[in-house]
Amino acid sequence: MSKNKSKTSRDIVIKRYQNRKLYDTGASRYVTLEDIGEMLKEGHEVRIVDNRTKKDQTNVTLAQILFEEEKRNRSSLPLAS
């Protein structure tokens, strides 16, 4: 999310806890990596911050989402015999 953009209803802040739980502060609910992926597909701006350190964890979390998606897609491919 660019610092020059004003916050809109499409901006979502997710807190990442030490136990790896993800909390959507706007919706007041826990979410999964899959949920965050869907938010992104819907066009939302998502920012993930570490709850303790307040460091931005967006890039790390997005990489994890991509990895899990790739892993899921590979497992659905038929194996050559």
C-alpha beads as a LAMMPS data file, in Angstrom:
LAMMPS data file: protein, C-alpha beads

81 atoms
80 bonds

1 atom types
1 bond types

-500.0 500.0 xlo xhi
-500.0 500.0 ylo yhi
-500.0 500.0 zlo zhi

Masses

1 110.0

Atoms # bond

1 1 1 0.000 0.000 0.000
2 1 1 1.449 3.331 -1.010
3 1 1 1.878 5.956 1.681
4 1 1 0.366 8.553 -0.664
5 1 1 -2.934 6.704 -1.012
6 1 1 -5.708 7.513 1.393
7 1 1 -7.198 4.649 3.331
8 1 1 -10.320 3.215 1.688
9 1 1 -12.849 0.561 2.604
10 1 1 -10.797 -1.815 0.432
11 1 1 -7.718 -1.461 2.706
12 1 1 -7.331 -4.325 5.174
13 1 1 -4.857 -4.574 8.047
14 1 1 -4.030 -8.067 9.276
15 1 1 -2.160 -8.622 12.538
16 1 1 0.168 -11.622 12.594
17 1 1 0.665 -13.138 16.041
18 1 1 3.636 -15.200 17.261
19 1 1 1.538 -18.372 17.122
20 1 1 1.118 -17.599 13.366
21 1 1 -2.554 -16.707 13.730
22 1 1 -3.743 -13.936 11.417
23 1 1 -6.332 -11.425 12.656
24 1 1 -8.332 -9.125 10.390
25 1 1 -8.643 -5.953 12.464
26 1 1 -11.445 -4.490 10.336
27 1 1 -13.696 -7.547 10.432
28 1 1 -12.625 -8.553 13.974
29 1 1 -12.001 -12.178 13.017
30 1 1 -9.199 -14.658 12.503
31 1 1 -8.385 -15.411 8.864
32 1 1 -6.372 -17.993 6.954
33 1 1 -3.802 -17.560 4.200
34 1 1 -6.544 -18.687 1.810
35 1 1 -8.827 -15.913 3.082
36 1 1 -6.100 -13.326 2.460
37 1 1 -5.595 -14.710 -1.047
38 1 1 -9.301 -14.238 -1.733
39 1 1 -9.173 -10.670 -0.397
40 1 1 -6.364 -9.900 -2.828
41 1 1 -8.257 -11.473 -5.740
42 1 1 -11.224 -9.249 -4.861
43 1 1 -8.973 -6.198 -5.214
44 1 1 -8.423 -5.310 -1.561
45 1 1 -5.181 -3.693 -0.419
46 1 1 -3.871 -5.959 2.354
47 1 1 -1.109 -5.155 4.835
48 1 1 0.147 -7.684 7.357
49 1 1 1.956 -6.432 10.461
50 1 1 3.614 -8.352 13.278
51 1 1 1.541 -7.684 16.384
52 1 1 4.541 -7.525 18.744
53 1 1 7.179 -5.682 16.702
54 1 1 4.811 -3.753 14.372
55 1 1 7.104 -4.676 11.447
56 1 1 5.531 -5.087 8.029
57 1 1 5.214 -8.801 7.212
58 1 1 3.261 -8.376 3.974
59 1 1 5.987 -9.603 1.599
60 1 1 6.760 -12.685 3.686
61 1 1 3.082 -13.577 4.002
62 1 1 2.397 -13.064 0.286
63 1 1 5.335 -15.325 -0.548
64 1 1 3.870 -17.941 1.783
65 1 1 0.471 -17.642 0.055
66 1 1 2.099 -18.107 -3.361
67 1 1 4.077 -21.113 -2.112
68 1 1 0.966 -22.786 -0.677
69 1 1 -0.993 -22.092 -3.877
70 1 1 1.784 -23.594 -6.017
71 1 1 2.002 -26.617 -3.724
72 1 1 -1.760 -27.149 -3.989
73 1 1 -1.692 -26.868 -7.796
74 1 1 1.163 -29.360 -8.154
75 1 1 -0.571 -31.951 -6.024
76 1 1 -3.627 -31.805 -8.282
77 1 1 -1.630 -32.732 -11.385
78 1 1 -1.751 -36.381 -12.441
79 1 1 1.494 -38.281 -12.041
80 1 1 3.117 -39.805 -15.128
81 1 1 3.242 -43.601 -15.044

Bonds

1 1 1 2
2 1 2 3
3 1 3 4
4 1 4 5
5 1 5 6
6 1 6 7
7 1 7 8
8 1 8 9
9 1 9 10
10 1 10 11
11 1 11 12
12 1 12 13
13 1 13 14
14 1 14 15
15 1 15 16
16 1 16 17
17 1 17 18
18 1 18 19
19 1 19 20
20 1 20 21
21 1 21 22
22 1 22 23
23 1 23 24
24 1 24 25
25 1 25 26
26 1 26 27
27 1 27 28
28 1 28 29
29 1 29 30
30 1 30 31
31 1 31 32
32 1 32 33
33 1 33 34
34 1 34 35
35 1 35 36
36 1 36 37
37 1 37 38
38 1 38 39
39 1 39 40
40 1 40 41
41 1 41 42
42 1 42 43
43 1 43 44
44 1 44 45
45 1 45 46
46 1 46 47
47 1 47 48
48 1 48 49
49 1 49 50
50 1 50 51
51 1 51 52
52 1 52 53
53 1 53 54
54 1 54 55
55 1 55 56
56 1 56 57
57 1 57 58
58 1 58 59
59 1 59 60
60 1 60 61
61 1 61 62
62 1 62 63
63 1 63 64
64 1 64 65
65 1 65 66
66 1 66 67
67 1 67 68
68 1 68 69
69 1 69 70
70 1 70 71
71 1 71 72
72 1 72 73
73 1 73 74
74 1 74 75
75 1 75 76
76 1 76 77
77 1 77 78
78 1 78 79
79 1 79 80
80 1 80 81
